């Protein structure tokens, strides 16, 4: 199932959940796993790795910190192939109504990780991000997503508006989350083929991308603040769509 290819591009994922979920997902090629010490928390990872002939090495904490580049490795790091990005076509061929998440101007890796974690929980069929001006699917994002990134189809596109145009041609409705949107989230219908667009905290969705949306949604709020954190706002809209689609 796992093997090491010559001249394979690799990166180091770290943390208990990302390493375990990458093993479960089976989408990465594992070179080896390094741990600071054997513990109960790492037992299932070590057992899974050994049953799939993946080398597990004990490494001193300073060396593990050097390999992973962080103090938040939770005692484990894995040398693996680069994250396998998907194509939009993979997301459209999954069967059932299309349900996608498009992210515009999300530059914080922690926000990207949190959004992907929620997306996996609500059954999003794929996440689309720009190749530029966006956080990318790095080990930090895998850690922030608690390993959800390892199971999610994620596509990187050069031109988001062109991608939206192609999705609309295929009958997918495009709903953008915008605090100035005229339609309340709770009044919108989101039970068909749908792509939700979430923008960054400061700038939101770019104007050109916004023009290509079929409708703009706002989240009703009370209190002195006029906006939510991008990952929180994204979670609210994704779960409302999930509620409607579940009732259908």
N, C-alpha and C positions, 0 to 999 in steps of 0.2 A: 504493500500500500504506500509506504514512504520510501524514498530513496534520495541519494545525493547526486545531482547532475554536475558534470564538470563545467567549470566557469559559470555556475549558477549565481545569479545576483541574490544577495541575502540581506536581511536586516535582523535586528534582535528585538523580539517582543518580550515583554516582562510583566510580571504579576500573575497571581494564581489563576484568576478567571480568564484572562486573555490566552494564556498558554493552554489551559484545559479546553477552552472552547475551540481554539485552533486545532487541537488534536481531534476533538469530536467532529468538527466541520469537515476535516479531511481535504481542505482546499489548498493547504500549503505543503511544501516539501520540507521536512525537518532534517537538519544536519545533525544537531545535537541539543541536548538540554543541559543546562548547568544549574546546580542548586548550591546554596550556602551550607545547608545541613538537612539531613532527613528529618521529617516531622510528620505528625498525623495529618496536617493540612495538605501536605504534598504527596501523601501516600497514593491517592488514586491517580495522580498524574504519573508518578514513577511506575506504578503498576501498568497503566495503559501504555506508556512509552516502551517499557520492556517487552510487553506482549506484541508490539509492532516493530521490534528490533531497532528502536531508536536509542542511541547512546545517551546515557545519563552520567554526567561527571560532577563530582563534588568540587566546588571552587571556594576559595577563601572570600569572605565578604568584600574586602577592598578590590579584589579582582573582578567579582561580580558587578560591583559598582562601576568599574572601568568598562566592562563589556556592555552593560545596559545603558550607561550614561546617566543613571539616576540613583537616588537613595531610596526610591519608592518601588523597588523591584519585588518586595515581599519574599525575598530569598530565592527567587527563580528567574531565569532568563532562557530563552530558546533562540537558537540561530536557525532561521527559517527563510524560505524563498520570499521574495517580495509579495505584497498583497496582490491577489489576482483580481484586477478590475474587470467588470463585465461590459457588455454592449447593451444598448437600449433594446435591441431585438430580444435579448434574453429575458428582459422584464415583461415584454409584450406577449411572449409565448408561454407564459406560466399557467394559462387557463383561468377562467372566471373573469369577473370585471377587473380591469386594470386599476391599481391603487398604488400611486407613486408619490415620492417626496422629492421635490426639486429645491435645492438650497442655493440662494443667491447672496453673496457678500457675507457668508459665515466664515470668519477668519480665525475664530478662537477654537483650538482643537478640543477643548472641554465642551463647548457648545455643540460641536459636530458630534462628538462621542455621545453626549446625552441625547441628542436628536435621533441618532441611529439606534440607541438603546430603546427609546420609546417606539420608533418605527417598527422595530422587530416585534415588539410586544403587541402592536395593533394589527399586524399582518400586512404592513407595507411591502409591496412586491419588489421594490428597488429604489435606491437613492441616487439622484443625479447631482453632480457638483461641477462647477467650472474648473478647467485646468489652471486658470489664473485667478488671482484675487479671491482665493478660497483656501481654507485649511484642507489638507490632503490626508488620505488614509494611512497615517503613520502609526508606529507603535504607541505613541502618546494617545492617539485617538482610540486605538484598541483598548488601552487601559481605561480611558474615560468612559468607554461604552460598556465596561465590565465584560468584554469579550464578544459583545453583540456584533461588532464589525466583522468578525470571522464568519458569521453566518449570512450576512447581508450582501445582496447584489448591489454593487456600487459602480456607477459609470462616471467617467470624467469626460466632459465635452468641451470643445473649443468655443462653440457659440450657443449660448443658452436660448436665445430667441429663435434660432433655427431649429433647435431641438423641440421647443414648444410648438412651432409651426408644424413640424412633422407629427407630433403627438395629436394635434388638433385634426390633422388630415385623417388620422386613424380613429377618430371619434372619441378622443379623450377630452373631457372638460378640464379647463385649467382654472383653478381657484387660487388667488393670491391673498395672503394675509397682510392687511394694511390697516394701521390704526385710524386712517381717514376713510376707510372703506364704508360705503353707504349701507351695505347689507350686514345685518347682525349675523354672527356665526350661527346662532340658534334658530335663525329663520331660513338658512340656506339648505338646499337639498344636495346631499353628497353621497347618494347611494348608487351611483352608476360609475362608469369608467371615469376615473378622476386622478388628476395630478395636483397636489397641493404645493404651493410655493411659499417658502419662509425666507424672509430677508434678514440681514444683519441687524444688530441692536441699534446702531447709530444711524445708518443710512436706509435701512429697510430694503425693499426690493428696488432695483434700479429702474428709473423711469421707462426705459425702452422695454424692459422685461414686463413691467406693469401694464404697458399698453397692449401686450399680447395676451393678457389674462381675459377669460370669459366673464369673470366676476371677481370683485374684491370684497373680502370679508374683514370685519372688525370684531374684536372681542369686547363685549360689554364690560365696563369697569365702573367702580365707585372709588372714592378716595382721592387724595391729592396727587398721586403719581399718574402719569399719562401713558405709561408703557410697561410691558413685562419683559423680563429676560427672554432672549430669543428661544432658548431651549424650553422654557416654561410655556411661552406662547405657542410654540410648536406642539407641545404635548397636549395643550388644551384643544387645539383645532384637530389634531389627529384623533384624539379620543372621542370628540363629537362625531367625526366622520365614522369612526369605528362603531359607535353606538347606533348610528343610523343604518349602517351596512349590516350590523348584526341583527337588527330588527327586521330588515328585509329578508 
